[in-house]
Amino acid sequence: MYDHVTDAVKRPAMISVDSDLVCVRFETMKIYSALGAVRALLDSGQVRPGDTLVDSSSGIYAYALALACHRHGMQCHIVGSTTVDRVLRVQLEILGATVELVQPSSSLRLDQNLRVHRIAELLRENPSYHWMRQYHDSVHYSGYAEVARQIAAEVPAGPLSIVGAVGTGASTGAIASGLRAAGRDVLLVGVQPFGSVTFGSEHIDDAEILIAGIGSSIEFENVRHELYDRIHWLSFDYAMSGAVGLLRSSAVFAGLSTGAAYLAARWEHRLDGARRPVFIAPDTGHRYVDSAFSRYAEAYDVDKLEPVEIESLGELARPWSAMNWAGRPAPMPAAAGSSAGPVPTGRCGGAGR
């Protein structure tokens, strides 16, 4: 019997897809991130039960942090993207979290900048709040060691490609690092949307961007660029097609970042059939029903989709580009900092890369 629901829902299922691919299917992946971070902060004395933890989220981290706070007797305040739907918001509020959403925006940059500025205001108004810094604090890497151990135990021996959304970097980067430390041969393949500074695609807009959780218009300080071997950039319509194709072929109902990772994993397997692709499905598809899955008739046949292989960021082009990143450092815009202005300070708990 589980002591708390977080233990029941955090463990992913390993699902065979298209015979040779493995889907690591989570109900909500960032429970590992939030639980690991909160436990580390409590153990170090940086926070105490009853303190208020605050962060920005486009969806799944908000739910994970609310669950972690519920488990450990903390207060939770979320500054959310408009992708936080009514179903999620009601759950968060019943769990005891306070939720505020920024104004609707079709721009990834404006949405994330508004959330960053609101966090700064909250910290000035409430200096006792602890900002979780899911985009900046390397403490969020710690929880994913358990996922790496599960993959090592359940996926047969041999070289792997770990394929998934970069997001903050703490998930795919941490999983690959754990597997490499255990001696597994791992190629790390990151997935990005267009419009994200993290891997240099901020100059290419995607008018229908709805997958803010896998990219950023501001610098994510806990992304370790040197860990990544390959990067794929995909547009909304291709990510949607991948999610619909995955549901049709394997009955796995997962979000848009999973659709993008699925396409990237298929391509990586075509390039190197000896390396088993393991792609990350960080959440279910429920919050994308209206914005994406209801448009399934528009989805492309995934068997007919392939990227343009590029050699430099200057060649990036929609709808799908792929590149050998080969452990390069952050591209200049990300390394130089954000257009959003100064990163908020406050009770950051020694946060850093």
N, C-alpha and C positions, 0 to 999 in steps of 0.2 A: 504494500500500500504506500502511495506517495504522501509525503508530508505537505506538499504544496503543489498547485496545478502547474507551476513552472517546470517541475521535474517530469510531469506527464507529457507536456507539449513540446519541450525543447528538442528532444532527440529526433534527428531526421531519419527518414526511411531511404534506403538505397534501392533504387528501382532500375532494372535493366530496360534500356530504351534503344530501339533500332538494333537490337542484338549486341552491338559492341560498345554502346555508350552507357554510362551510369549517371542517373539523375539523383542528386542528393536533395531530397525533397523535404523542406521544412514547412511547418505551419507558420512559424515566425522566427527566422534565424537569429535576429538580434537579441533574443533572450540570452544567448551565450555572451554577447557583448555587454549587455546591461548588467546581468548577474555577476559576471567576472569583475566588471569595473566597480560595482557597488560593494562587493565583498572585499576587494582590495582597498578601497577607500575606508571602509569600516575597520579593517584590520590595521591600517596605518594610523587610524585616529584622525584622519582628515575630515571625516563626517561622523555624526553620531545618530542613533535612532531618534526620530522626530525631526531631524533637519529637513529642509526643503531642497530637493534636487530639481534643477531646471535645465531644459535643453530645447533645441529646435528639431523638428522632424517632419519628414514628408509622409510618415505613416507608421512603418513597422517598428522603428526605434521607439516611438511614443508608446506603443502598446507594451513593448518589452520593458521600458523603464517604469511604466506604471505597475507592471507585474512585479518587478524587482523591488520597487518601493513598498508595494503591498506586502510582499514576503518579509521585508526587513523593517517594517514599521517606520517608513520614511514618508514625507510629503512630496508630491510631484507636481510640477508646473510645466506645461507643454506650450511652446509657441509653434503652431502647426501651419503647414502648407494647406492650400485649398484641396489637395488630394486626400486630406483627412476627411473621410465621408461621415455621414450621420451615424451609420452603424458603429464605426470605430469610436466616434466621439462619445456616443452614449455609453459604450463600454468603459472608456477612460473615466468619464465622470462618475459612474457607479463605483469604479475602483478607487475613487477618492482623488483623482487628478483634477487639477484645474486646467482648462484648455482655452486658448485663444488662437484664432486663425487670422493670418494676414489677409489683406485685401486680395481678391481674385486677380490673377495675372496670367497671361499666356507666355510670359517671358521667364525662363529659368533664372536669368540674372536678377530681374526685379524681385521675383519671389524669394530667392535666397538672401538678397540684400535686405529686404524688408524684415526678414526673420532675424538676421544678424543685428540689425539696428534695434529691434525690439528687445533682444536679449541684453544688449548694452544698457537700455533704459531700465530693465528689470533689475539688473545688478546694481545700478546707481540708486534705485529706489529701495532695494532690499539687500544691503551688503552682507546679510547672513546667508543668502542663498548660495548654493554650490552649483556652479555651471559644470555640467558633465562633459562638455567639449568632445562629443562623440566624433567630431570631424578633426580634432587636433590632438587629443591625449592618447598616447600609446598604451595607456592602461587598458584600452578596449581590445588589445590583442590577446590578453591573457585568457579570456574565456574560450577561445577557439581551439586551444590545445586538445580539448576533449573531442572535438569534431575530427581533428587530424588523426587522433588515435582510432576513432571509429572507422574512418576510411581505410586506414592501414590494416585494420583487422578484417574488414568485410570485403574489400576489393582485392582480387587475386594478385599475387606478386607480379611485378613487372613495371616497366616505365609508365608514367601517367602524364596526362595533360589535365591540370586543374583549370577549369574555365568558368569565369563568373564575373559579375559586375564589380568594378573597382570600388565605387562608392567611396567610403572613407578609407578604404584600403585595409581596414582591420580584419575583414573576413577572409577574402581570398589571399591576401598577403600572409596572414597568420596561419591559415590552413596549410599553405604551401611551405611556409617556414617550418612548421611542425613536422611535416612529412619529410622534408629534406634533412632535418636534424636527426630523424630516425633512420636515415640512410636510403630513403626512397628516391629514385630518379624522377624528378618532377619538372615539367615544363609549365610555367605559369602564364596563363593567357587571360588578359584583362579585357573587359567589355565596357565601352564608353558610348554615351550619346553624343551627337554633334551639339556644339554650343558649350562644351565643358572645357575649362582651362586646365584640368588636371593632366591631360595628355595632349594639350595643344590644339583642340578643335574649336576654340571659342569664336573663331572668325567665320564659322559656318553655322547658320541658323537652321533650326528645324521648327517650323511654325506649329507643329502639333506635338511638341515635346511634352510628354506626360510622365517621363521616367527620371525625374529629378534625383531620385535616390541613388542613381548609379553614376552621376556626374556632378559637376559643380561650376558655378560662375565665380566662385571664390576659391582661394587656396585651401586645400584640405591638408593640414600639416602632418597627419599621421599616415599619409600615403608614402610608402617606401618604393619609389620608382625603380630602384635598382633590383628589386625582386622579380620584375616582370620581364618575360622573354618575348611575348607577342601581345599586340593590342589590336582589338577590332572596334571600329566605330560604326554604329548602325542607326538608321533613321527610325522614327516611330512606326512607319508602315511596315518596315521589315521586321521590327521587334514584334509588332502585332501579328504579322504573318507567322513568325516562329512560334508564338504562344498558341495560336489557333492550330497550327500544324502539329504541335506537340500534343495538344488535347485530342485531335483527330486520330493520330497514330498510336498514342500510348495511354490515352485517358488521364493524363496528368494535367490537372487544372492549376496553373501557376501564373504568376504575374508577367509583366512586360519585360523585365530584366531577364527573366528565365527564357522567354522567347528569343531574346537576343543571344543569350548564352548557348541556347540549343543550336541556333544557326552557326555560331562560331565553333562549337564543338564538332558539328558535322563536317565543317570545312577542315578543321585541324586533323580530323581522322582521315580525310581524303589525302592530306599532305603527308601523313605519317601513320600508316595503318598498324605499325607495331606498337604504337603508344596508345593506351586506352584513355579516351576522354572521360573525365568526370566533371559534369557541369552542375553548378549550384542553382537551386530553385529556392530563393530566400523567403517567399511568401506564396499564399494561394492567389487565385485570380479574382476573388470576389470583388475587390474594390475597383477592378478594371472592367466590370461587366458593361456599364453604360458607355464608358469612354473608348473601349477597345473591342471586347468580345462581341458586343451587339453588332459590330461592323464586320462580322466574320465573312460575309459575302464578298467583301473587298480584299480579303487576304490573298496573297500570291501563293502559288504552288512552291513549297520550300525546296522541292527537288530541282527547281529551275533557278534558284537564287545562288549567287556566288559573289565574293568580294572582288574589288580591284586591289591587287597586291601593290603596295607603294614602297618607296625607299626613303621618302622624306615627308615631313608634315606639310610642306608646300604642295604636295600632290593630293592631299586629302580631298575627297569628294563624296557627296551623298550619291546613293543611299547606303553604301557599305564599302568601307576601306579596311584593309588589314596590313600590318607592318611588323617586321622583326624589330622589336624594341631593344632587345639584347642588353637589358640592364642599364640603359641610359639614365642620366639624372633627369630631374624635372625640367620640362621645357621652360624657356625664359619667362613667359607671363606668369606661370605658376610659381616659379622660384622667386620672382620679383615681388609677388604679393598680390593682394586682391584689389579690385576696383571698388570694393565695398567700403574702403577706408579702414581705420584702425580696428584690429580685432579686440573685442571687449575684454577687459580684465575683470578681476573680482576673485572670488574664492575658487581658484583654478586648481589648487592642490598639486602644484609642481608639474603642471601639464607641459607636454612638449612632444617632440617627435618620437 
